[in-house]
Amino acid sequence: MQPTLTSLVQHSALKLKVLAGADRLDVPVRWAQVSELTDPVPYLDGGELLLVTAMKLDAENPAAMRAYVRRLVDAGVVGLGFAAGVNYEHVPEALVEAARAAGFPLLEVPRRTPFIAITKAVSAAIAADQYRSVTAGFEAQRELTRAALSAEGPTALLSRLAAHVGGWAALFDVSGTLVAAAPSWAKRRAARLTADVERLRERPAPASAVVSADGDDRVELQSVGGSRRTRAVLAVGTDAPPGTAERYAVNSAVALLTLTTERSRALREAEQRLGGAVLRMLAAGEAEHARAVAGTLYGGLFDVPLRFAVAQESAPGRAAASFGPGRSRPAELGALEVLAETVESAAARRGESVLAVPEGDRLQLLAADGGAALDAFRGHLAAVGESALTAGVSAATGLDGAPNAGRQAEQALSVARRRGVPLVEHEEMAAGSVLPLLADDAVRAFADGVLRPLRRHDASGRGDLVASLRAWLSRHGQWDAAAADLGVHRHTLRYRMRRVEEILGRSLDDPDARMELWLALKASDTRPD
């Protein structure tokens, strides 16, 4: 505890006597300062106990003392110690009345108590308080370290940190999602900080900010991460600015969280190389070799239904405009890096295993079907829209079906690119139509080439072969029905179909010819205006 006027009055060796302001003695004393100036305010910083002998004060003048006391109160001086028996045998009544009127603590210092004794007492108390703070800080560091190394990891660390600061603590991951909070009631309070966390994530690390969450809470946000990359954000809520011990605890928590969230580059690259090798083995159908190489690194991932996913930057090297609804991308992170960390964070929160391997402008993912990692993958793609990433997801499969699942993910990615959408699931392809796949420049060029002779014939005014061909094919070669659709006699339609065969040099009895002509017509229908 910092020294207070109460602790000095209770100091048996000082023998101080309270003459005024007895109800205001519990204020901290930052220092004890001797000054005989009639206006010492320019040389004070606030929080001092001022010690005087009234060598130059007109201490018996009521008006002068009222002005003197008012200057001290306005300057933030916490009390006045008056030496009795030096220039005045007793504290002048004018000073006592002025102090009482202002509610300002006035202490009588007996002649046998030198000012240096008071200064030493204040200095010793401040030093003892600082020592206690440092000791408490080191103890907090030890407790937080043990918590970080426990099975609960960051959750246990937040719990211990909240206890040390006498408030609450919360952790947000790289995506700005609330990961954990302690005590449990703090989750609702921390959830209101989303916008503030987003703003902090945009700044290069290390970064901090002080905001208000709810009521009288003072919330301090601290970025977590090495170099200039923010990997997470720590929020600490208290009802007052942290003291020295609390500051030690917060700084220790930031350092420990950085160590637990920021793995070394060499280790991360090694894991990615191993993950890439495992994926290549699975794609080659060598499931047992992949399982042997992976060992226990991916937990029970290989023993549950899983899905392959692949994401690609829509415009490699270009910064996406947004990270999600109202969110900006963290400073210096690429779109695929944000996606990978979002997926890995979601898996870690649920205790899942996930295999995420970035390769150039692509990210390959192997995750449990129905798990948090895939949910985060889909949610992130939906949030960023089509401006940054395009992805495909395979159907659920076992480990033996990995080669086919990999092909399905690639096919779904290709369809997503063609459709101009951020994500396509393989099931959508199987349940949907093949017609959207015809919206491709190469397919349209083929259609134009196939139908060009017929369109040239129609343009000369000698018939309507393209419309007749479409009607006949749509009616599966039924002459009467197709002729009725066109409003012509069936013999007219038969003549037109013979002209189609003559112009194209192909028989309409050939099912391949009919298929290609129908697809050419449908591809023409997908041409933009």
N, C-alpha and C positions, 0 to 999 in steps of 0.2 A: 504494500500500500504506500502511496505517496504521503509525505508529511502533510498534516493539516494543522490549522490553528488549534484544534482540539488536542491533537497529540503534543503540541508544544506547550500548551497550558498544563497538560497532565504530566509533563516532564518534570520530575521531582527536583532536579538540579537547577532548573531555570527560575522557579518561583514567580512565574508570571501571573498577573491579576487582571481579570476581565472587567473593564469599566463600561464598555458599550458593545452592542452587536453580539450578545451572547447566543442569539439564535442563528448566527451565520458563521459559526466556527468550523463547520465541517467541509469547508472549501479547501482544495489542495493548495499547498504553498510551493511554488516553483523555485523560489530563491528568497534569501533574506538580504536586503540591500540597505546600506547606511547612506543617507543623504541629508545634508543640512540646508539644501537649497529651498528657497521659498516656492519654487516651481520645478520639481524634479521630473515632471512628466516627460520631457523630451528624452530623458535618459533611462526610461523604464519600458519594459516590454509587456507588462501585464502579468498578474499572478504572483507578484512579490509581496512579502511582508516588509514594509518600510520601517526602518529604525532611525529615530531622531532623538537629539538632546535639546532641540528648540534653540540652538545657538543663534540663529538668525530669524526665527519666527516671532511674530508678535502674538504669542500664544494666549495672551489675556484679552485680546481684541475679538469680540464675538463675530463681527462682520468678516474680519480677516480669516478667522478659523472656519467659518462656514464656506468661504470661497476656497480655502485650502483643502478642506475635506471633499468638497465637490469635485475639485480637480483630480484628487486621488481616486475617487469612485469612478469617474468617467474614464480614467486611464486603466482601470481593471486591477488596481492594487487591492489585495485581499484583506489587508489589515495594517494597523499602525502600532508600532511599539514605541512607547515614550519612556525615556530614561528619567526616573524620578531621582531627586537629590543631586543633580548636576547643575543645570542652569535654573531649574525650578525644583523646590523642595518636594512639591506634589504636582500631579498633572493639573494644569489650569482648568478651572471650571468651564471657561469658554470653549476649550477644545472638547471637553467631555460632552457638553450640551450639543455642540455641532455634530459630533460622532453619533450621539444618540438620535438626533433628529434625522440623520441620514441612514440610520440602521447600519452604521459602519463599525466593524470590530476595532476596538481600541484597547490595547494591552499596556498595563503599567509594568515597566521593567525596573526591578529594585536596583539600588546603587551597587550592590555586591555582585550583580550579574552582568558581566561585560557583554557587549554586543557580539564579540567574537565567539562567545559560548553559544549564542543563538544561531549564528551563521554555521558553526560546526555541527550543531544538532540538526539543522536543516540539511546540510551537505551529507552528513552521515546517513540520515533517513533516505535521502534521494539515492545515495549509493547502494544502500541496503535494498531499496525497492528495485533498482536496476539489476542487482545481483539475483534477487528472487525472480525477476522477470526472465533473466537469461537462464537461470537454473530450470524454471518452469518451461522455458522454450526448448531446452535440451531434452527434458523429460517428455514433452509433447512430441518431439522429433522421434524419440525412441518408440513411443507408443504408436505413432503413425506408421513408422517403419514396420513394426510387428504386424499392424493391421494390413498394410499393403501386401505383405508376404503371406497373409493368411489365405484360406480357401475362398473367403468372400471378396478378397481383393479391394477394389475401389469402394465397394459398398461399406465394408468395415472401416476403411480409412475415412470416409465421409462421416460416419457415425462418431468416431473419435474426435474428428475435427470440430464437429458441431458442439460436442461436450466441452472442448477446450476454449472455444470462443464464446460459449454461453448463448448460442443462437442456432442457426441451421446452415446446412451446406448442400449444394446440388452440383451435379456434373452433366454437361451437355457434350454430345459427341461431335464429330467433324461436320455432320449434316445439320447440326442445330437441334437435334432431338434430345429430350431429357432422358438421361440414362439411369440416374439414381438420385435419391435425395434422402437426407436424414435431418431430423426425425421424419417419420412417414407423412405427418401433416404438412410438411414443407413442400410436397409435390405440387399442390395447388398454387402455392405462392410462387414457386419457381416457374411454373408454366406461364406466368404472366410476363416473364422476362424474355420471351422469344425474340421480339424485335430488337432488344438491347444486345442479346447474344449475337444476332445476325450482324449488327453493326460492328461489334468487336471482332468477329471472325473475318471481316473484310480487311482489317488492318494487319500489317505484318507483325509477327510475334517478335519479342514479347510485348504485350499490350494489356492495359487494364482500364477500368472505368468504374466510377461510383454512381449508382442509380438508386431509385426508390422503387420497391416492389409493392408494398401494401402497408397502409397505415404509416407508422413511424419507423419502419424498417430502413436501415441503411444497408444497401447491398453492394458488395464489391465484386466485380467480375475480373478474373485473371485468365489470360490465355495460357494454354498448356501445349507444349511442343518444342522441339529443338529447332535450331537455326531460325529461319524467318517463317516457318510453317506452323499454323495453328492446327493442332490435332484435336483439341477439346477445349472447353471453357469451364472453369470452376467459378461457382457463385457462392458467396458467403454472406449470410444475412445476420446482422446484429442490431441492437437498439442504440449503439453508440460506436464511434470510431474505435478500432481495436487498439489495445495497449501494446506494450513491448512484447509481453509473453504471447499474446494472441497473434501479433504480427509474425513472430517466430513460427508459430503453428501453421499459419496460412502459407508462409514461404516454404516451409518444409513439405506441406501437402502438394504445392505446385511442383516442387522438385521431384517428389516421389511419383506423382501422377505422370510427369513427363517421362520418367524412367520406365513406367509400366506401359505407356502408350506409344512411346517413340523407340522402336527397336532399331538396332544398328543397321546401317545400309547394307553392310556385307551379309549379315544374317538374313535380311529380307530378300536380298538378291539370290542367296543360296536357296531359300525356301521356294522362291519363284522358279528357279531352274529345276529344282526337284519336282515341283508341281507340274511344270511343262513336260518333263519326261514322263510323269505318271499319266498325264492326259494323252500323250502320244502312244504310250503302251495300250491304253484303253481303246484308242481309235484303231489300233492295229489288231484288236481282238485278243491281246495278251493280258487278260484280267488278272490271272494269278501272279504274273510277274509284277504287274502294277501294285497289287496288294502287298507283295513281299518288299518292294522298294519303299512304299509309303510307310510300312510298319504301323505304328500307333499315332503317326502325325495327324491323321485326319479322323481319329476316333472311330466311331462306328458308321461313318458315312457310307462305306462300301457295302454295308449289310442292310440297307434300307432302300426302298424305291427312290430313285433319284432322277433328276433331269439335267440335261446339258443346256447351257445358254451361251450365246455369243453376242457381244455388243461391239459396235464400231462407231467411231466418231463420224458424224455426218459430214463435217468439214474439218479434217485433221488440222491441228495447229491453230484453229480459230477459237477464241474465248467465247463460251456460251453467254447469251445475254442474261440468263437467269439460272438460279440453282433450283428453283421450285417456286411455288406460289408466294410472291413477295420476298423471295430469298435471293441473295447474291452469292456467287461462288466464292469460297474461301480464297484468300490471297495466295497466288502462285500454284494453285492446284489445277490439274487438267481435268476434263470432264470424266475420263475413264478412272482417274485416281479417286475422284470424289465418289464415283459409283462403287469402286472396289471397297473403299473404306466404309461407305454406308452399308454395304452388304455384310462385310466382316463385323462391323459393330453390332448390327442386328443379330447376327448369328451368335456373337459372344454374349449378348444380353440374355439369350435363350439357352445358352450352353450347347449350341449346335456346332457341328464341324462343317466347314465349307472349303472348297478348293477354288481359288480365284487366281488366274494367271494372266497378267497383262503382257501383250506382245505387240509392240509397235502401236498402231492405232486401233487395236482390238483388245477386248477382254473376254477370256474364256472362263466359264463358270460351271462347276459341278456342285449341285446342292441337293439336299433332301427334298423330296416332293412334299408340298404342303407345309414346309418349314418357314421360319422367320426370314431366312436369307432370301428365298425366292420372293416372298411377299415384299421385302425391301427392294429387291431388284425391279419388280413390276411397278411398285409405287414410285420409285425414283424415275423410271422411264416415263411414267404418266405425268410426273411433276415437271420435268424439264421440257416435255413436248418434243417436237420434231426438229428443233433448232440445233441440238447438240449431238444426240445419240440415236442410233438405230439398232434394234436387237431382235433376235429370234430365240424361241425356247422350244425344246423338243418335247415329245410326249414322255410320260413317266416310264421308267424301265428299270430292270435289274442290271447288275454289273455286266452280265454276259451280253446284254443288248446295247452296250456302250457304243460300238462302232456305228450302229444304225441311228442311235440317238444323236450322235455327233453330226451325221449327215442331215438329220431332220432339223437340227438347230441352224445349220448353214442354209438349208432350203428356206426355212422360215425367215432368216435374215434377208435373203435375196428377195423374197416376196415383200418384206417390209420396205426395202429400198424402192421396189417397183411401185408400191402403193403410196409411198411418201408418208408412212406412219411410223411412229417410234418403236412399236413392238408388235410382233406377230407370233402367236402360239401355233405349234404344229397342228393341234386339234382344229384350229380355225381353218387351216388350209384343207384338211380332210372333209370338214363339214360345209365348207363354202363352195364357191363356184370357181371354175378355171378361167372364166371370162376376164376378170380383172388382170390376169397375167398377160392378156393380149394387148394391154395398154403400154406397148413398148415400141420404140422407134423402129427396131429391126423387124418386128412382126408387122407393123404398119407398112413398112417398105415392101415386104413380101406380098402383102395384100394388094397394095397398089399395082405391083407388077402383074399379079395374077388377073386382076379385074380390069386392067387398063384397056386391053383389046375390046372388051364388052362395052366399057364406057365410051370408047372412041366410036364404036358402032352406033350407040344410042345417041351420041352427040350429033351424028349426021342426020338424025330424024328418021331413021329407017326401022325403028322399033324400040321396045323397052325391055331389053334382054336382062339387065341387072335386076330389075324389080320382078320380072318373071322367074328368074332363077331363084331369087329369095323366096318367093311364094311357093314354088314347086318343092324346094328343099324343106321348107317349114312344114309342108303337108306330106312329107315322106314319099314324094313321087306320086301322090294321088291326083290324077288329072282333073277330075271333075271338081274336087274341093279347091284345088289351086286355081283353076280357071274361074270358079265362082268368086274367089277372093279378088281376082284381077278384073272381073267383069268382062271376060272375053270367052269365046267359044273354045272348047277343049282342043279342037283341031288347030286353032291359032296358037294355043300354048304348045302343042306338040311341034309345030313348025318352029317356034322360037327356041325350043330346047335343042332341036336338030342344028339350028344356026349356032347356038352356044357351043355344041360339040365341034362343029366345023371350024369356028373361029379359034377355039382354044386347042383344038387338036387332041381332045381327051374325051373318053366315053363316060357318060353319066351313069352307066351301069357299074362302073368301078367304084367300090365303096371308099377307097382312098381319095379318089378325085372328088367325090361328093363331100367327104370330110374336110379336105383342104379348101374347097370352095366355100363351105359354110363358115369355117373359121376365118377365111379372108373377109367374108361379109360382116361377121361379128367384129373383127378387128377394125374394119372401116367405121362401124357404129361407135367405137370408143374414141374416135378422133376428136380432139378438142375443137371448139368453135374457132 
